[in-house]
Amino acid sequence: MPTYEETLADWNEREAVAEASIPLIGALNRDKGVTVVLHSRSLVDKDAIRIIKTHRFARRVSGEELSVRDTFPFLEAVSALDISSVKIDLARLHAAYDADGRGLSIPDFVADALSDIAGDNKPGGAAPRDVVLYGFGRIGRLVTRLLVEKAGAGNGLRLRAIVVRGGGEGDLAKRASLLRRDSVHGQFNGTIQVDEANNIIIANGTAIQVIYAGSPDEIDYTAYGIDDAILVDNTGVWRDRAGLERHLRPGIAKVLLTAPGKGDIPNIVHGVNHLGVDADEKILSCASCTTNAIVPTIKAMDDQFGLIRAHVETVHSYTNDQNLLDNYHKADRRGRSAPINMVLTATGASSAVKKVLPDLEASISGNSIRVPTPDVSMAILSLQLKTATDRDQVLAHLRQTSLEGPLSRCLDYTTANDAVSSDFVGSRASSIIDANAALVDGDQAMLYVWYDNEFGYSCQVVRVVQSISGVEYPTYPLGG
């Protein structure tokens, strides 16, 4: 049994190594546009404690904890290479080295393993892509935080502007303050300055032009030096093609809606159908937060066991669409006070599943209850399976799906016995399986899925922007 002194000394040593990792990770990201990850989880802009916690995640993959002491030599070796515009997974490198029988030193092994993307073989990377946010509400501000976080060397996504209606004197300072402090998601990680004379918010060096306009038709984005941009409409005012095409002004190449699109607008859930997007399509939708929560789980279950039918009941945090106190609302129940009531309402997520998964044979139904919490929701999936199974098989499949494959970035998995909704604030996955709540009996399965309907969804939005812009970099070493 280790002594008090031994455990403390071990911790201090690991913390020191993690602290030494921070400048290497930062320099790779800032100078070379390289994102360092561990089992697909980014280590960029993480403090020493969070780097150590991310390493603890390795237990879920291999059954053993991966120490920062193990990965630091690989990080040093990567830092010495001439590489750019990629993601490097230190866990994959470590595993590949352990499996390699040539007896190479770590620097020699890393140089060999990454030779296809280093030096003369270094990928050129896509050109930087401008992004404009139309609207600056809950989703708009969180997407802003994520884009600023990912600015790195500036050769990826570049948040150039946000468009809002004029709010009178002090408007810019108020919007900057809302970005700086958030009651649910906490303080902005960095510094924010306001240039009142030029209507610019500067967040961690990213100069964001604030454009005041009453409608899309008023704006020429090229006047602000913006070109070939992706515009993210997070107002929800327009959801059909005719309305969203109004954004296709000078300087704007594509429009992405952060709500379910109507008619023939493709609804995209990253990890599920983002690779099938027509490159020539100018109007796209990220569907809804609930669609992004349930589709990964539904796809995972249908792929393995087949689905005959599914009913989705969402227990959803209240939103700005509802009233603080009883008042008129075009939807009767949503007019009742959100902070003190459970409110039955409809959800379009069940019908949206068919747009994302057109080959799904199962019938889908759904309903929703809004509850008095400000963030994090739950989807309860009642599934009838084509193949009878048991709880262990279902959970083993979902756990593995969360660790490897195309759904691993949007699907997560928890075995915490005491998990509650606030534990998932800030989760970057759009769908988190609660393993301990799952019920399976033959061809019947009941799955409970948590999701941060604000931040987790915003992460999915940014992933789609990266995908359609061509700046979603591959992860090396390949495989894993």
NORGIVEN-V682691 format. One record per helix or strand. SS is the DSSP state (hx for helix, st for strand). FROM is the first residue (numbers start at 1). TO is the last residue. Records with the same first field share a line. If there is no record, write none. Layout:
BEGIN
SS=FROM-TO / FROM-TO
END
This chain:
BEGIN
hx=4-32 / 48-56 / 58-62 / 68-79 / 90-99 / 106-113 / 115-117 / 119-121 / 138-149 / 171-180 / 196-198 / 216-218 / 221-224 / 241-247 / 274-276 / 289-305 / 333-335 / 338-340 / 349-356 / 391-403 / 421-424 / 435-437 / 455-469
st=35-38 / 41-42 / 87-89 / 129-134 / 157-164 / 181-182 / 186-187 / 192-195 / 200-203 / 206-212 / 229-233 / 252-257 / 266-267 / 283-285 / 307-317 / 323-323 / 337-337 / 343-345 / 363-371 / 377-389 / 411-414 / 431-434 / 439-451 / 475-476
END
